[in-house]
Amino acid sequence: MTVKLDFEECLKDSPRFRAAIEVVEGDVSELETRLEKLVKQCHSMLEAGKAYCQTNKSFVMGLKELGHHCSEDNMMGECLQKFSKKLEVILEAQGEVIEAIQKSVKLKLQTFVKEDVRRFKDVRKEFERGSEILEAALGRNAQAPRGKQHEVEEASNALLNARKTFRSGALDYVLQINVIEAKKKTDILMAMVSMMDAQSQFFQQGHQSLSELDEYRRSLSEEHTQLVLNSAREKRDMEQRHAAIKKKDVSYDNSLMDFCADAPNGIAMEGYLYKRASNAFKTWSRRWFSIQKNQLVYQKKLKEQPTVVMEDLRLCTVKVCSDNERRFCFEVVSPAKSCMLQADSEHQQQGWISAVQNSIASAFQERREDPNSPRERCSSVSGGSPGGGMYGEQEKMGGRQALEEVQAIPGNRQCCDCGEPGPDWASINLGITLCIVCSGIHRSLGVHFSKVRSLTLDSWEPELVRLMCELGNTAINRIYEARIDEMTIKKPHPSSPRGDKESWIRSKYVEKKFIQKLPETGRNIPLRRSSARRNRSNTQDRVSGSRPPLKPKPNRATLPRLTGLSQSDLVQKNNTGIHKDDENDEDDDLSGLHPGALLYRSAALQHFPVMADALAHGADVNWVNTAENASTPLIQAVTANSLAACEFLLQNGANVNTADSNQRGPLHHATILGHTGLVCLFLKRGADYNARDNNQKDPITIAVETANADIVTLLRIAKMNKEMREMDGAFGQSGDETYQDIFRDFSQMASNNPEKLKRRSTDFKS
């Protein structure tokens, strides 16, 4: 039996529980509507079937009478008698079908709607009534003045009784939800199986199509039988669990989660608090607060975007407010603002104060790169072997050097959007560095516009560091701020109000007001055409152990449009990305391409500013070149063996499983070319290692044929890890630590020591 809601979760009455309740109630309401409609349709069908059977009986009786009339003709009489008997048997079977449907479908579903759904609604009303009483009791308890002890005691007793009533009703409601979920499955399945049994018996002599459902019907019947047995056993276990939990004392104060800086979900502390508004009325509102990423945030409902109260707890302090009219108040203060909060009890007040203090201390420890801080501990674990081997030490050293290298890119020492010095945040899909204020605005845009990470608090993959070093604030601003001089728009500075910065960032990245409009004109810069053979040879000749030097690369603003082309040539060029007269040219001018084709060509050339410019002008990151085997920009980056280009496309939404006309995706091409680092990257991004090409070969088969032991190892480990997770079930681990360590080691070698991952055999022969 499927468990929709957990009993422990309902006692917290958290937004997660409320959101889950809303989903369940909507599902039950929709189920009731559909079942009522189905019952009405079933009734109409049965009435029509009875009328049909009655008319057919009259027809059969007429055949019999005609047979008696033609009895002198032996052939006619025998034919009519046999046909009338067969039809009579079929009509009797059809009458049995109608009776079976009446009992199995109509009555069963009608009973479920009238009894089970009505019982669910009654329990829901009791739950809602208890919730309203608890909310009122909480309000009276919070408003009880400190100096009037009798009112305090009265409010506390009322709150105690209300909490008992509410939690008892909540437990009953959760039980009813889980019971109706299980009963819904068994009743509907039983109705369907019974109806199909009757239909099969009716059509088995004359309807060949129903015979094809026999195996499925038997299988469904067996599954239903097993489901009934399992449901009965789990229902008994759940009732026992419900009874055991209900025996516990449910009058205790709301449980307070201990502070945990290394919480898996990133939430170090959460719970309900009253918040005093900053307006003139100073009203109090009850909100769900949490401490996450060294920020204090709150929300009213689960799906709402959290509101940030304190953006950086390192700048804050916390103190008890004993001079306030209300009890259990404390204040979180920063240089810019303060926030007055109220807990439900003294125990919760002390717990929140300690949590804020611990979060402040933890933030300072991470900032100082304390060896015992969570970030250092995470780095040591991600370093490779569980025993802290050679790769682990290399990764910790490489990570610190990589962060310094990102900050050393031209323009990266000031915030890309407001110019504040020393930015320690980054947008990884744009390749820019940001201050803490601008990073918060970028995060509010959504990950389809900007993916924000901390340069000091988050862990960084080596391929992501290489990507950041290929772009930078100067290159991106040449694209997204190309027309600010023409438009006489004033860029915000570090001391500008947050509203001005937010307006600027939305205009710059969402509305794209300042990019160069198409078509453009500029100086002619020839770009080398991509070629699979040339890129493959360049990849083998490239010195793999060092990162290529950063050099200025052309962007779209400096590329002129092609002129002198006929209309048919332009159509062909826009459709394929290649001019028909250019196919044998050594130099390829990309300036006249539409954004999709421009992204395709620049991905093979590894021109990151041009790729960024193409995306800024609306290029489809999964654009397909029909003239080159339906290849995509990601496949072009694979051909060039560019980890950074592949990472850039993936961060901007490229589909890692899009295949070409030979049904080969990026993982196939990386395996064929022996690019172990790219294989590792694609597997980490969820590539399908079971996909087969037109030769019915998956990547594992290709790797075995090419005798590439490293790639075979990666593919088989990925497959084994997935199978182990599936065996563990829905509540299993998200990934084995050894599996994660091996992939970290391969990522490190692909970025820092690629010569260790060279091919062991000749190229794959398709």
N, C-alpha and C positions, 0 to 999 in steps of 0.2 A: 504493500500500500504506500502510495506516494505521500510524503510528509510535506504539506504546503507551508506550515508555520511551526516554529519551535516553541515549546512551553516556556523555556528560559527567556527567550527574546521578548515574549509578551509581558513579562513582569517588569522589564525596563520601560515599556511604553515609549520606545524611541521613535524618531521619524522613520527609521527603517521598518519598524513594526507597523506604523500607521500607513506607510506607503504599501506594504504588503497586504494589509487589510483592505485598502481601496481596490487593489488589483483583484483580490478574491471576490469582493462584493460585486464588482463589475462583471466578473466571469460568471458568477451565480445568476445575476440578473439576465445576462445574455443567454445563459443556458436555459433559464425558465421561459424566456420569450420564444426561443427556438423549439423547445419541447412542446409548448402549447400550440404553436403553429403546426408542428409535425402531427400532433394528436388530431387536430382538426382535419388535416389533409388525409390522415389515415381513415377517419370516419367517412369522409367523402368517397374515398377509394372503396371502402367496404360496402357502402350503399350501392355504388355503381356496380361492384362485383356481384352483389346479390341479384340486382336487376338483370345483369347479364346472364347469370346462371338460370334464372327463371325463364328468360326468353329462349335460352338454349334447350331447356327441358321441353318446352313446347315444340321446338323444332325437331328434337329427337322423337317426341311422340308422333309428330307428323310423318317422320321417316318410317316408324314402325307401322303406322296405318297404311302407308303407301306400300310397305313390304307385304302386308297381309293382302292388299288389293292385287299385288303382282305375284302372288304365291303360285299361280299357274305357270309362270315363267320361272323355272328353277334358277337360272343365272341371276335375274333381277331380284328375286325374292331373297336368295342367299346373300347377295351383295348388300342389299338394304338392311337385312337382319344383322349381319356382321358389323357393318358400319355403325348402325344404331347402338349396338351393344358396346362397341369401342368408345363411341362418344358418350354413352351413359357412364362408363367407367371413368372417363376423363372428367365429366361433370361432377361425379361423386368426389373425385380427388380434388377438384377445384373448390367444392364446398368445404372440404376438410382444410384446404389452404386458408379459406376465408375465416373459418373458426379459429385456426391456429394464429392467424394475424390478430384477430380480435383479442385473444387471450395473451399472446406473447408481446405484442407491440403496444396496442392501444391501452389496455388495462394496466400494463406494467409501467409505462411512461406516465400515464395519468396519475397513478398512485404515487410515483416519485415526485411529481409536481405538487400534488395536493398535500402530501404528508411530509416528505423529507424537506422540500424547499420551504414549506410553511414553518416547520420546526426550526430550520436555520434562521428564518426571519425573526421568530420569537426570541431566540437566543441573542440575535444581533441587537434587538431593541433593549434587552436587559443590559447588554454590554454598553450601548450608547448612553443609557440612563446612568449607569455607574460612572462612565467617563465624565458626564456633565456634573455629577455630584462631586467627583474628585477635583475637577477643575475649580468648582466653586469653593471647595474646602481649602484648596491650595491658595486661592486668592484671599480668603478670610485669614488664613494662617500667616500669609505674608504681610497683611495689613494690620495685624494685631500690634498695638503700640507697646513699646518696651516697658513703659511704666505701669501698665495695668495688668497685673499678674493674673487676675481672674479671667480677663479676656484672652490672655495668652493660653492659659490652661484649657479654656473652653474651645478655642480654635484648634489647639493641638489634639484634643480628644476627638473633635469632629473630623480632623484630617486623618487620624488613626482609623476611625470607623469607615470613613469614605475609602481609604486605601484598601482596607480589608475587602469591602464590598466590590470595589473595582477589580482587584486582582483575582478574586474568586470568579467574577463574571467573565474576566478576560480568559482565564484558564478554560472555563466551560465553552467559551466562544471558539477558542483555538481547537479544542477537541471536536466541536461540531463541524468546523471547517474541514479538518482532516478526515472526519467520518464521511461527510457528504462527498468529498473528493473520491474516496474509495468506493462508496456506494454508487456514485454516478457511473464509474467504469463497469462495475459488475452488472448493474441493471441494464444499461444500454447494450453491453456485450451479450447478455443473456437474451434480450429481445431480438437482437440481430441474428444470433445463432439459431434460435428457435424458428424464426421466420425463414431463414435460408434452408433449414432442414425440410420444412414443409414445401417450399418452392422446388427443392431438388427432387423430392418424391413425386411431385406433380409433373415435372418436365423430363424426368429421367428416360421415358420411353419415346418422346417425340422432339425434344429440344436438345440438340447436340452442344450448344454453347454452354449450357449449365454444367455439362459434364467436366468442362475445363475448370470449374470452380470447386470440384469435389475435393481435390487435394488441399486447396487453400482452406476450404470449409473445415475439413478434418483437422488441419493444423491449427486453425483459429479455435476450434472447439477444444483441442488439447490444451492450448495456451489458456483458454478461459477456465478450464478445469483447474490447471495449476495456479492461475491467478486467484481463483476463489479460495483455494487452500492457503496460499501465501497471505492473502488478505485477511482471512480469518485468524491466522496465527499472529500477524502483525497488529491487527486490531486488538487482540487479547493482550499483547505486550504493551501496546500504547495505553490501553485502559489501566493496566497495572502501573505504568509510569505516571499516568495522570493522577491516579489515586495516591501514589507515593509523594508526588510533588505537592498535591493539595493538602496533604497532612502537615507539610512544613508551615512554619509561621510566616504568613504573608503580610504581617503588619510592620515589618522592619522598614527603616528608612531606605530610600533609593540607594542601591549599591553604587559605590564610587570606584571607578577604575583607577588602579595605581598608575603613577606616572611611569611611562616606558619610552625612552628616547629612541629605542631600536624597534619599535612596533612594526610588524610586517606591512600593515596598511598605511604607515606614515602618521597615524593619529596617536600622539603621545598621551592625550587626555581628552575626555568628552563627557558631556552631561548637560542637564538643564540649569540655566541661571536666569534671574531677572536682570534686565538691562534698563538703566535709566536713559531716556532720550536726552539729546543735547538741545532740544528746542526749549521754548519759553515755558511750556507746560510741565516739563520734567516728568513725563509719563513713564510708567514701568511696563515692560513687555517681557514675556517669558519666551526664551529662545534656546535652541540647542547649540551649545558652544563646544569648540574643540581646539586643541593646540596641535598644529601640524606645520612642518617645515619652518619651525621657529616663528610662526605667526599665530595670532589669536583670531579665530574666525567664528561666525555663527550663521545659522540658517533656520528657517521656520519649517520648511518641508525638505524632504530628501532630495528631490529633483531640482530644487532651487540652487542657483549659483551662490556659494558661500560668500558672505560679506566679511571683508577683512577689517578687523577692529584695530589691530596693531600689526604693522607690516614687518617689523623686525624687533623681536623681543630683547635683542641685545641692547637696545636703546631705552628699555623700559625698567620700571621698578614697581613693586606691589606693596600695598599697605592696608591695614585694617581701618575701617571707618567707624569709630565708636560714637561719633557725635551725630550720626544720622538718625532720623526718626525711625527708620526701619531696621530690623535686626539682621544679623549675619551679612552685613555689607562689607565689601572691600573694593579697593580702587587700583586700577592698573594705569600707571602714569608714564608718558613719554615726553620728550621735549616739545612735541608739537600739539599733543592733546592728552586728555585723560578720559577714562571710561569707568563709570560707577556700576558695580555688579552686586547682586544679592543671591546668596545660596538659600537652600531650604532649611538648613540646620547648621549648627556650629561645626559639626563633624565635616560637612561638605565645604564649609567656608575654609577651614584649615587645610583640607585636602587640595582645594583649588589654589590657595596661596602657595602651598608647598610645590604644587605642580608648575606654577608660573616661575617660581624661584629656580626650580631644578631645570626648567627649559632655558632660562637665561644662562645658567651656569653651563649647561650642555652646549649651547650655541657658542659661548666664549671658548670652551675647550676645543670644539671643532675648528674655530677660527685660528687658534694657536697651533693647530695640527698636533694636538696631544697624541702620543702613541697609544694611549688607552681610550681614545675617542672612538665613537662608532664608525666614523669615516675611515680611520686608520685600520680598525679591525676589519672592515669590509675590504679594504685594499689588500690586506695580508691574506685574506681568504681567497680573493679573486686572483691571486698571483699564480696559480697553477696547481701543483700537486698538494694534497692535503698536508703533507709534511713540511710545506714551506720550502720547496725545491728551488732550483736555479731560475725557472721561469717566473716564479713569484717575486723574487728580488728584482729581476729585470723589469717586471711590470710596474712595481712601485716606483722605481727610478724613472722609467720611461714616462709614467703618468705625470710626474712633477715637471720633467723637462718639456713635455708636450704642452702643458698649460702655460708655461712661460713662453713657448713658441707661439701659441695662439695670441697671447697678449702683445707679442712683439711684431705682429703684422701691421703694416702702415695703417694708421687711423684707428687701430683697435684699443689704444690707450685712453680714448675718450668715447663716451656713449655715442652710438651711431645716430640717435635721434635728438638728443638734447646737448651733447657735448660735455657731460659731466666727466671729470677725470677719474681714472681707476675703476672702470666698470668690471664687475665680477659676475655678471650674468650673460647668457648668450642665447640667440635664436639659432638652433642647429639646422633648420631647413633653409634659412636665409643666409647663414654664415656670418653673423654680425655679433658684436658685443654690446651689452646694454647695462645701464644702471638699474638699481633695484626698483625705482619708480616706473621707468619705462618697461621693465620686464613684467611688472604686474599688469600694465596696460596691454602688452603683447599677449599675455596669457589670457586676458579677457576676450581677445579677438577669436579665440578658438584655434585648435591645432591644425585646421585646414589652412590657416593663414600663417601662424607662427608657433613653433615648438620651443618652449623656453626651458633652459637648464642652467644650473648654477656652476660656475667655473671652479668654485671652491668646495661646495658641499656634495655635489653629485659625482658619480663615477663616470669615466669617459672611456669609450672603446677607441682603440688606436685608429681604426678607419675613420671615426668621427673627427678625431683630432686632425687627421690629414685633410679632411674636407674643410674644416675651419681655416686651415692654413692656405687653402687654395682661393679663398674669397676675401673677406674682410670688409670693414666699414667703408673704406675709400672706394673699392670696386662696386659695392652695392649702391652707395649713394650716387655714383655716376649714372646708375640706371634709374633709381627711384626718385632722384632729385635733379633730373636732367633739365627741367624747365623752370626751376624756381626763380632763376634770374629774370626770365622773360615775364613771369607772372608777378614779380615783385612781392613774393610772399615771404614773411619773416619767420625764420626757423626758431623754435623755442630754445631757450638757454637753460642751464641747470637750475636757476632760481625761478623759472616760470611756474605758474600754478599748474596743478595736475590736470585741470580741465583743458588748458591750452595744449599740453603735451598729448593728451588723449585725442583731441580734435586733429592735431597734426599727424599722429600715427595712423589714425583711421583714414585720413585723406591720402596719406602716403602709400599705405600697403593694401587697404581694402578698396578704396575708390580709385587709387592709382592716378591721381590728378597730375602728378609731376613727371611722369615718364614721357619719353619722346614719342609723339604720335607717329603712326605709320601713314604714308611712306616717309622715310628719312633720306637725307643726303649727307654726304661726308666724303672723306678721302678714301681712295681705293686701297684696300689691304687684302692681298691674295691669301687664301687659306688652303692648306694642303687637303686634298680629298681623302676620305677614309677608304681603306682597302683592307680586306681580311688578311690577304697574304702579307701586305706591308706591315700592318699592325702586329701580325703574329711574329714576323722576323724582328721587328723593333722591340717587341716584348722580350724575346729571347736574348737580344743583344743589350738590353738595358741593364745597367748596374743595379741590382735589386737591393743591395744592402743599405743604400742611402736614399733619403727623401729628395726628390727633384727640387732644384732651386726655384724659388718663387720669382717669376718674371712677369712683367705686364703683358696681358693678353687682350686682344681686341674685343670690344663689345659691340652690340648691334648699332649703337649710336654712331660708331665710326665706320660702318659698313655701308657703301652706296648700293642703291637698287640697280639691278641689271637693266640696261636700256637696249633698244634696237631689236627686241624680240617680237616675233609675230604673235598674233592672238593664239594660234594653235600651239606654239611653243610655250607660251605662258600657261595655257591650260595644262599641258603635259607637265610642266615644271611644278606647278602648284599641286598636282595630283601625286607625283612621284618623288618630288624633292630633287630631281636631276634634270638638267637640260639635255635634250637629245644630242646636241652638238658637243656637250662637255664630257661624254662618257669616256673618251680616251685622253682627255687633258690631264696633265700632271697637276696643275693648280686648279683649285675650285673656289669660285667666288660665291660666298654664302649670303651676300647682302640682299639678293632679291627673293629669298625663300620666305614662305609664310612661316609663322612661329613653330608649327609642328615639325616641318622639315628642317628648320633651323636648329631646333633642339636635337633632332635625329643626327644631323651632321656634326654638330659641335660636341655631342656625346662621344662620337668616335675620335674626334680630335682632342678631347679632354680640355676644351676651352671653357672653363667654368664661368667666367663673366658672361660669355655669349649664351651659355646654357641658362644662366640666371635671367638674362635679358629676354630670352625666348619665353620662359615661364612668366615673366612679368607682363609680356604682351599676350598672354592667354594661351600659350602652347599646351596641347594635350600631352601630359607626361607619358601616356600610353599610345602615342600616335603610331600608326602602322604604315610602313612603306610598302605598298603593294608591288612596286617594281623590284624589290629586293627580298623576295620570299616572305613577305609580310613581317619583316623584321621591325623591332621597336628600338627606341633610344636605349633602353636597358640592355638589350642584346648587343647593340653597338658598343656600349661601354665594356661589356664582357669581352668582345673581340679585341678591344684595346687593352685588356687586362688592367683596368683602372679601378682599384678598390674605392678611391675617393669619388669617382664619377658614379659608380653604382650606388654608393651610400647617398650621394646627393639626390639621385633620382628616387631612391626608395624613401628618403625622408620627405620628398615632395609628392608622395602618393603613387609611385610606380607599382604596378601589379607584378609581384615576383613570379607569378605562374602564367603570365601571358605567353603563348606559344606562337611560333612562326608557321609558315605554310607546311613545313615538315613536322609539325607538332612537337617542335623542340623549344622548350622554355630556356630562360637564362641558366638554370641549373644544368640542363643538358649541354649547352654550349660551354659552360665553365668546365664541365667534366671532360668533354671531348678535347678541349684545348689544354687540359691539365692545370688549370688555374686553381690551386688548392685553396688559396685565401678567399677567392670569390665563392667557391663551394661552401666554405665555412660561413661566410656572410649570408648567403641565401638560405642555408639551413636554419640559421638563427632567426631569419625573417619569415620562416614558415613555408619555404618552398616544398612542393610536392615531390618527394623522392620516388614515388610509385608511378608518376606519369610516364607514358610510353609514347615514343615517336612513331613515325609512319613505318619504321622497320620493327615495331613492337619491342623496342629496347628501352628500358628505364635507365636512369643514371647509374645504378649499381652495376647493371650488366655491362654498360659502357666502360666503367672504371675497371672492372675485372678484365675485360678484353684488352684494355690499354695497359694493364699491369701497374696501375697507379695505386700503390699500397696506402698512401696517405688519404686519398679521396675515398677509397673503399672503406677504410677505417671510419672516416667521418660519416659516411652514408649509413653504414651498418650500426654505428653507435646511435645515430639519430633514430633509426628505425627501432632499435632495441629499446631505447628510452621511451618512445611513444607507446610501444607494446606494454612496457612495464606500467606506465601511467594508466593505460586502459584496464589492465588487470587490477590495479589498485582501486578503480572505480572513481565515482564523481568526487569522493572526499580524499583522493590520493594526493601525493606531493606534486607540486607544479613542475618539478624537474630534479633529477638526481644530481647531487653535488659533484660527483665524479664526472658526469656528463658535462656540467657547466665548466669545470676546471679544464677538461680536455679542449673544449672549444675556445676558452680564453687563451690557452697555450698556442693553438693554431692561429688565432687572430694576431697574437703577438709576433709569431714567426712571419706571418704574411706581411706585416707592416714593417718589422725591424730586421728580420733575417730571412727574406724570401728565397735565398739561394738554398736553404735547407729543404725547400718544397719543390725542387725541380722534377721534371718528368723522368720516368724510368723506361719509357718505350717510345716507339714512333707514334706519329699522329694517328688518330682514329680514322679508319677507312669506312666510309658509309656505303 
